[in-house]
Amino acid sequence: MSTRIALGVFEMMNPSNGMPTWTDPRGRGDDWDRLEYWIALARELDAAGFDFLFFADTYGYATLEGIMPEQVAAHGIQFPALDPMLAIAALARETRDLGFVVTSPTTVEKPYATARRFATLDRLTGGRIGWNIVTGSSQSTTDELFGVTAQLSHDERYDAADDFLDTCLRYWEHSWDDDAEVRDRARGVYADPAKLHRVEVAGAHQRSRGVFAVPPTPQRTPVLFQAGTSDRGRAYAARNAEAVFIQGQSIASAAAHVADIRAQAEKGGRAARDVAVVTGATVTVAPTSTEAHALRTEYERLLALDDAAVMFAGITGLDLTGLDPATRVVDLHTDLGQTLVQRYARQNPDMRVGEILDSFRTRAIRGFQITGSPVEVADEIEAIVDGSGIDGIMLEPTFGGPHAYRAFIELVVPILRERGRLDPPGTEDAESSPRTLRERIHPHGGPRLPDSHRARRLSARSK
């Protein structure tokens, strides 16, 4: 039996979504800040049967020695940017089945506020919301913007993230009994006070006390995504995540990540299949292979080495232009962006700084690079899924606008559907309630966290 593939799209609410492409006519330089653009995109994905639209996000931007390089503003390197969370309710209203995953950090936010926002969205979307948990992004800039003075190491940020998530889970899962919201007009009782529980948290990184103000939502807890693939990040994902986003760039490396995450999940008492793994993929497809490769070459011409250096520095804190090009990647050390540095180290421990930038220019933080005719692309996607054990593909844009997604929908989706890799059209009954995002990511489960998730073993009060 063919493995079903979950389909998502990776986006950011800025002009380019990665390396600068906004100047190209197929980019979104004139549309990225228009709500109508995002509504139209969401409608297309919903109609095509995609499972979710994923928004990466950060408060920060690339800096070198604390100063924004001129290229960031002049070239639009993930700058400027809007807050995607504020658009989700509007996108959900215009779609029926599509889920939405939004990035939110555990560093500069507060757990109660985060829990309230996601619970609100889960109710307004009918259970179609997910949280991409990040411990930080462009962290040095973000710390300055928020006036954070206490500096945590990479691993300490994950320790703090444990406390942050636990606090959210206590509010979502343990503050209200399932039947606490009664809405009894005859008795004049909205919620049964005896079935509400005061959360008490006094941890090393978080302190919070009170009753959650949002009643239980369709999923209670949003679907928990996590994207860190550093050693500490994978351990965090294995402990908490329901879906892990990796940027696999070879079948072997993706398979190793999948095996490690699931093995760690099992050691923690979870079932291996409780953790779905989704990889990014930049797909360039055209009616013929020749046309597709010509389109890919045209796309790569837009990507400049200097812009790549600035973007790399913003993620890792490392200015590669100031290093000896012969420096080995395994000798680079940073508390920021370890996932990216470790990726290159694992690919080739002998890789040098001079080689990194050229690779980063065309691949950046993206996943598999797939170029070809419709059949070639479908074949490669199947080979990736079957060879690595991943559960889903998250499409990344090329020129920035929706053209790459439309080509995939028109040329590749029918082939994958015919091969049993995607749900057949019309699977959702128009008269029935849409599935929650959790049920789309884990088709054999229900709308709530499974009993094997450690959230079930928490209580309203921390020990």
N, C-alpha and C positions, 0 to 999 in steps of 0.2 A: 504493500500500500504506500502511495506517495505521501511524503511529509507535507502537510499544509504549511505555507509560508505566510507569516504575518507581514503586512506591508505598511510602512510608515514613510513620512517625508520629514527631512531635517531642514529647519528654517531658522532664521534670525530676523528680527524686525529692524534691519538696517539696510543701507543702500545696496550692499554687495553680498552679504552672507559669506564671509571669508575674504579671499584675495580680491582686490578691486576689479569689478567687472561692470560697474554701474554705467560706464560711458558707452558700452555696446548697446545698439538698438534693441537687442534681445534681453538686456538687463532690466532692472526695475528702478532705475534712478529717479524716474518721475512718479513712481507708484508706491514705493515702499511705505510711505506715511499716509496712505489713503486706506481707510477702513474697507471701502468697496473692493479694493484689490484683494485683500485677505479673505473677504467673504466669497468672492468669485473663486479663489483658489480652493477654499474649503469645500465649496459646493462641487467643484470638479472632482476632488478626491473622494468625497462622499458618494457621488454618483458612480464612481469607478470601483467602489468597494474597498477602499483603503481603510486600514484599521485605526490609524492615528496620524495626527499632525504634531510634530515635536518641535517645540521652540527652545533653542539654546538661548541663554541670556546671561548678561553680566552687568554689574553696575560700573565696572571699570573700563579701561581702555589701555592700549599699549603705551608704555613709557620707557624711557632710557634714563637711568639715574634720577628717577622721579619727575622727569619732564616729558610732556607729550612731544614726540618728534613731529616736525612739520608735515611729514607724509601722512600721518594719521588723519588729520583734518583735510589736507589738500587732496589726498587720493581716496578718502573714504574707507579706511581700513577698519572695518567693524565699528564705524563711527560716522555720523551720530546714530543713536538708537532709541527706540521706544520700548515701553514696558508691555510685553505681549499679554501678561495676565489680565490687563484691563480690557482686552479685546475678546477674551474667550466667550463671555456670555453672548455677545453679538454673533460670533461665529457659530456657537452651538444653536442659537435660535434659527439660523438659516440652514442647518444640516439635521440629519436624522440619526445616523449611525456612527459617524466619524468621532473618534476619541481625540482628546487634546492633552498633551504632556507639556508641562511648563517647568522651566528651571527656576529654582529658588535656593539661595545659599543658607548654610547653617552658621555662617560666621557673623554677619552683621545684622541678621534678622533676629526676632524673638520668637520662641516656639508658639506661644499662644496666638500671636498675630498670624503666623504662618498657618497654624491649625485652623483658625477661623476663616482665612481666605480660601483655603482648599476645600473646607467643608461647605462653604457657601457655593463655590463653583460646582462641587459634586451634586449639590441639590439643584442648582439652576440648570445643569447640563443633563440631569437625569442619570448620573452615575458614569459620566464619560470623561473623567478627569484623572490625570496622573501627575505625580511630582517627580521631576528629575532632581535628585538630591546632589548638591555639590558643596564641597567644603570651602571652595573659593575659586575665583577666576579673576585674572588681573588683580591679584590680591593686594599687592603693594599700593596700587592706585585706589582700590576700594577702601583700604584702611585709611588712607589720607582723606578721601571724600567723607567718610563717616567719623573721622577723628579717633580711630582706634589706635591706642598706644601700646597695648600688650601684644607682643608678637609671639605667635605660636609656631612651632615647627610643623613640618608636613604631617608627621604622625600624631602630634598633639591636636591638630585640627580635626583629625578623625576621632580622637578621644572625645573632643568637645561635640562632634557630630553625633556620637552615640547618645550623649545626654540630651541633645537637642531633639533627636528623633524619638527617644523614649518618652520625653515630655509630651510631644505631639500625640504619640500613640496612646498615652494614658487619657488624654482628653477625648480623642476620637473613639476609642474602644471601651473605656471604662467609666466615663462620667455619667452616661445615660444607660439605663436598661432599655432593652428593645421596645418594651411596652410602656415606657415612661411618658411618651407624648400621647395624651388621650383625646384632647380637643373635645371635651364633653360640655356642650353648651347647656344642657339641662341642669347639670350640677355646677356649672360655672368653673370648671377645672380644666385648665389648659394642659398642665403637666403635673404628674403625681410626684410631690416632693419626696416621698419615701423611696422613689426609684431613681433619684438623682444622687450622685456621689461626688464629694469634694476631692479634687485632685490635690495631692501634696507632694511636691518635689523639692528636695534639698540635696542636689548633687554637687559634684566638684565644679561643674561649669554652668549649671542652671538652677534657679530657684523660682518656683511658681506655685501658687495656691488658689484654688477656687473651683467653681462649677462651670463647665463648658456651656457657652450660650447658644450653640447650634445643636438642635436635635439630631438624632441619627439620620444619616443620609443614605442613598442607595448603596454605596460601597462602604460607608463609615470611614474607612481610610482610603485615600486616593491610591491608585496603583503606584507602587514604589519603584521608580527607575533609579539607576545609579550608573555613572559612566567612568568612574576611576578604574584604571587597569594597572596602576602601580601595585606593588606587593600589598601595601596597607589598604589600598582602595579595593582590591579583589577580596580581601578578608572582610571588609565592611560590607561589600556587595553580597558575599556568600551568607553573611549573618542576617542581612536585612532586605535585600532587593528582591522584587518579584520579576523584574526585567533588567538585564544588564546590557548597556550599550557599549560595544567595543568598536574599534576602528581596525578591524582585521585587514591586513594588506597581503596576506598569503593564507592559503588553506591550512597549512601546517601551523602557523602562529595562531590563527583563529581556533583551530582544534585544541591547541594547548591551553588557551585561555578558557574555553568552554569546559574542558576536562578539569582544570584546576578549580574553577569557580564551583562546579557541581560537586567535586570531591570535598571541598571545604564546607559546602552546604550540608552534605550528608554527615560530616563529622559533627556539625552543630545540631543534628537531629531533624533536619529537613529532608524532604524527598528531592532527589536531583532534579526532577522535572518541575519542581516548584519555582525554579529560576529559569525563566526564558532568556535567551541570549539573542540580541539583535545586532547586526553589523551594519555600519555605514557602507554605501556603495555609490560611486559616481558613475552613472550609466549614460553613455553616448551612443544612441541608436539611430539608424537611418535605414531606408529600404534596402540599401546594399552596404556591404562591408567597406567598400571604397569611400562611399559618401560619409559613413560614420567616422572613419579615420581622418578624413579631411576636416570634418567638423571638430574633432578632438584637437587637431593641430591648430585650427583657428582659435579655439578656446585657449590653448596653452600660450599662444602669442600675446594674450592680454596680461599674462602673469609676469611681474617684474621681480628680479632678484632682490633689489633694495627693499621693496615692499615685504617680501618674504622674511627678510632679516628683522624688520621692525615687528612684524606679527609674531615671529618666533620669540623675540625678546619680551613681548607683552605677555606671552603665555608662561615662559620659563624664568624670566628675569635674567636671561643670559644674552649678552650682545655678542653674537658670534663674529661680527665684523671686527671686533677688537681682540680676537684670539688668533693664535698661530693656526693657519689652516691645516697643519699637520697634527694638531691635537686630537687624540682619540676620544670618541664619544663616551667611552666608559670612564674617562677621567674627568668628565664634567659633573659638577655637583651643584644642586639647587634645592631649596625647600619649596619652590614653586614649580608647577608643571612637571613633576616627576614622571607622570604617565608618558609624556611625549619623549623625554630623554631616555627613559627605559625602553621605549619602543625601538628606537634606533640602536640602542645597545644590544637588544635581543636579536635584532635582524642581523647585525654584523658587529661583533665586539671590536673589530679592527677598523670600523668606519671612522673617517676623519671629519673634522669640522667643515672643511672645504666641500665635502660631498653632501653634508646634511642640507645645506641651504638649497642646492639645486634640486634635491629630492623634495624638500619642503615647498619649494616654489610651485611645483605642479601637483603635489599631493596634499600639502598642508596637514591639517589634522583629519583628513578624510580617510575613508576606508578603501575597499576594493575599487580598482579602476577598470571598468568593463566597457569595451568599445567593440561594436560590430553590427552585423545585420540582426534582425529580430530573432532568428533561430539561433545564431551564435550567442546572443545575449542570454536567451532563455537557457541554452545548454550550459553556459558558464554559471548562471545563478544556481541551477540544479546541482552542478558539480560542487559549488561552494557549500550549499546547504547539506548535501549528502556527505561531503568530505570532512566537514567541520563539526556537524551536529548543532549548528545554530538554528534558531527558530524563525528568524525574520530578517528582512532587508529594509533598511531605511535609506530612501533615495536622497541624494544630495544634489543641489542644483548645479548647473554648469555656468551659463551666462547670467543667471540670477533670476530671470523671469520664469514663467510656467512652461516654457517650450519643452524643456527636457522631460518634464512630467507628462505632458501631453503626448509626446512621441512614445514614451514608455507605455502609457495607457492604450494608445492606438495600435502599437506594433507588437508589444511584448505581453501585455496582460492577457489577450486572447489565447496566446500559445500556452502560457502557464496555466490558465484556466482549463484549457482542453486537456492538459496533462495531469489534472487533478491537484495542482499545487495551490490553487486559490479557490475560494468558495464560488460555486456557480452563481450567475446573476439571479437576482430575485430570491436569494436565500432567506432574507428577512421578510417575514410576513407583514404586509402593510398594516394589518389590523392588530398585530401584536406589539408589545413594548420592545424597543430596541435593546440589544444586549448591552450590558455595561462594558466599559473598557477592560475591566478585569476578566470578563467572560470572553472577550475577543482575544486577549493575550493568552489566557489559559482556558481554552474551549471546554475542557472537561471539569472545570470548577464552577463555583457559584460567584455571586456578586461581592461576597465578603472575603476577607483574608482567610486562608485555610487554617485549620486547627494546628497544623505543624508550624505555623509562623510564631516566633517567640513573643509577638505582641499579645497572643492569647494568654501567655503565662505572666504577663504584667498585671498590676492592679492599679487602682486609683492612687495609691500611696506608694512612694518609693521607700525602700528599706532604710 
